Amino acid sequence: MDQPTVSHTSELLSDMPTTLTNCDREPIHIPGAVQPYGFLLCLDERTQRVVQASENTQALLGIPANELVGAGLEQLLPPTHLAELHALWPTLTEAPRLLGVQLHHTPNQPFYKLIVHRYDGLLWAEFEPVASNDPSVVDLGTLNTVLSQMLSATTVLDFCQHAVEQVRSITGFDRVAMYRFAADESGEVVAEAKRPDLDPWLGLHYPATDIPQQARAMYLKNWLRFIPDASYRPAALVPVRNPTTGRPPDMTYAVLRSVSPIHLEYLHNMGSAATMTISVIREGKLWGMITCHHLTPLLVSYELRELCLFIGKTFSALLPTKEQQDLHVYQLHIQKTQTRLFDQMNSSANFVAGLYQHPTTLLDVFACSGAAICFEGELLTLGTTPTPDQIQDVVAWLHQHATEDVFYTDSYARLNPAGVAIRATASGILAITLAQETNDYILWFRPEQLQTVTWAGRTQKVETKADGQIFLSPRQSFEAWKQTVENTAAAWQPLEIEAAQEIRLHIADIRLKIFNELQARATSLSRLNAELERSNDELDSFAYVASHDLKEPLRGIHNYSIFLLEDYADRLDAEGVSKLQTLVRLSQRMEALIESLLQISRVGRLDLTLVPTNMNELVTGVLELLAPRLEQTHTTVVVADALPTVLADPIRLGEVFNNLITNAMRYSNDSEKYITIGMASDTLPNFPAPEQFDVFFVRDQGIGIDPKHHENIFKIFKRLHAQDKYGGGTGAGLAIAKKMIEKHGGKLWVESVLGKGATFYFSLPKAL
């Protein structure tokens, strides 16, 4: 099915002056005039008689145009050329054919090149004078060199540079530039060959409106456009309208076709007196143009223009290959960087460290200016990024608005007005989510395009209007382009988005692997813990049975030793008596140790009897039992606070207080001792959750404990002093007390400085 034809012009404007307000609809294919460096004749296809002629024939041939209308070419050409043309007419298409002719009816006129083609129901004959200083046509050897250099280019930019250098070398233009279109049809100069004294245009950007749509359509049909003198005055056709069709003829393929006056003014403002433009077409679309400029009028021969056209078409044909090479190189770079990152993540204890702590980082994966890692509440940045607060704002916005795993935009400000503040560093954002519910993201940033463009003319004064008329210029075009791309970064390519997704999936695999390993480790620890509990139970059982059974024979040894001393001491010498006394002391010591072991094993095996326990009454009862020893050691005990009622086993808790108070009495060198019992403030550094625990303390002013022993004193049979100092003891009391508190679900700890007393704290759950 035929596709509808899209027209960008209005033929109603053909008789109207072209202005800035209607130039975008100007019918540039039917100007009704030619550039006057040559002349044109339109012949009727059937009669081969001239129906229209350019009015400059008078100046170039001495024959008025109206005299040529209705005549044949025999007025100008010798019979040999006429015969050649007659043979050629039937085979002509819109593709131009070149002939060389001498106009025998115009003495002293130069040799002309005759370019003929067929289009719009006419036979077109265009005559270009041959300049006496025409450069010679490039030979095949030069052409081979040109092609070899173009083929050897490894990147698109190198390819562009080779092309513009060759075109300039062939034509002699002051400046030849490669102009590449973006997706929005704006353009950028990506390669340039010029006279050394000219200002560079490399990197300049132009808005899409600089080239109207009808001109773009024309560039697709006619690959080469040549204007040897931009100051020319057009030579109108006589008559302007084709007598047969009643309209100006379609001059799409005419070499001499006159151009828009607005375009000529544009060239004038650029300082260009002669231009040539060669289309670069990729897959049927205008990819860019090779544009040539000269400061003075310059007539380039048709043969050399044809050679440049050959370069343009060759460039267009090879362009997909060069772009594929660029893409392939970038793809290899991404894959190589990805592989390094993956290796680093796999070999790091913390996979996040593998993303930024090695020579290869997240920043190296894509062409970007900065990157950030938001993971488990921490924020890490690489390169140039927004501030941490601004990144957190971006993450919050992503959490609310971006539900997909991979988010990308080349204009964050277009989606979120707050993004204007970070456009200099993050107009473009590519983000992958690691866990959206916890705001875990990895982000890459690209700056606004304006931040990356260097334009030689930006500091120059911008001319906008003069006498009410707008003057087009590269500077103003740049300003117009700037308005269209503000807050916009270079777009993210599909392969970059795909690579980001791969990184996300790899991180997800690592996290799943870590989760599985932790789960397996938890299962193993649970099993080991069960085995340990069973072993502890068995050990408690063994300790209980062993200590219980050992007490009986040990008591017998002790008793019989006493009997020996009582009944036979007078029969033994002093050494014998001393040995029996030592035996008695050792049996007593062993009995105390066995009793301690029995108690600690009993704590592990006993079941608590939890009842509401008034701690004031409990402490009072303990102090009554210890009253003789308190009096004997001159110890004063003060209960500083009103103690609460807790759910506890009063007997076991009484043993804890008994033990702590006894220790406080024992480990002091003072003749008068003071002990304080009370409730700890919840401002205590090690205080557990106040809403869940009550914390009690027993504080003395004794010898204190070096901090390095704060953990050791709770180990069974661990003593810090000689056995005969501070009243002896087995070293099991604190271990038993600690175990009892832990049995209640609390914990027991000490805070002390050597020589400045000690405070023992223990916590009890408010509800068991």
Helices and strands as residue ranges (DSSP letters): G 11-15, G 23-25, E 33-34, E 39-44, E 50-54, H 57-61, H 65-68, G 73-75, H 79-88, G 89-91, E 97-102, E 111-119, E 122-129, H 140-152, H 156-171, E 175-181, E 187-194, E 205-206, G 208-210, H 213-221, E 224-227, E 235-238, H 261-270, E 274-282, E 285-294, H 302-347, G 351-355, G 362-364, E 370-375, E 378-383, H 388-401, E 406-409, H 412-415, G 417-422, H 423-426, E 428-435, G 436-438, E 440-446, H 449-452, E 465-466, E 469-470, H 474-485, H 494-568, G 569-571, H 574-605, E 611-614, H 615-625, H 627-632, E 635-639, E 645-648, H 650-666, E 673-679, E 693-700, G 707-709, G 712-714, H 733-743, E 748-752, E 758-765
